Amino acid sequence: DRQKDWQFGENLRTRSSGWFPLAYTEIIIDDSLG
């Protein structure tokens, strides 16, 4: 599975979104959404 080691998300510094290697990602919960 090609997506196994990848996470779709947004780079908060550059505001670009796309697929990132899991080793370079972390989950951030945005409480302001709701």
C-alpha positions in Angstrom: 0.0 0.0 0.0 1.6 3.2 -1.2 -0.2 5.4 1.3 0.8 3.4 4.4 3.7 5.6 5.4 2.2 8.9 4.3 -0.2 11.3 5.9 -2.4 13.9 4.1 -2.1 17.3 5.9 -1.1 20.9 5.8 2.2 22.5 6.4 1.4 25.3 8.9 4.5 27.3 8.0 4.0 27.4 4.2 0.2 26.8 4.2 0.6 24.1 1.5 -1.3 20.9 1.8 -0.6 17.5 0.4 1.0 14.1 1.3 3.8 14.1 3.8 6.0 11.2 5.1 4.7 10.1 8.5 8.2 10.6 10.0 7.8 14.4 9.4 4.2 14.8 10.7 2.5 15.3 14.0 -1.2 15.5 14.8 -2.3 19.0 15.9 -5.9 19.4 17.2 -7.4 22.7 16.4 -10.0 23.4 19.1 -11.2 26.6 17.4 -13.0 24.6 14.7 -15.9 23.7 16.8 
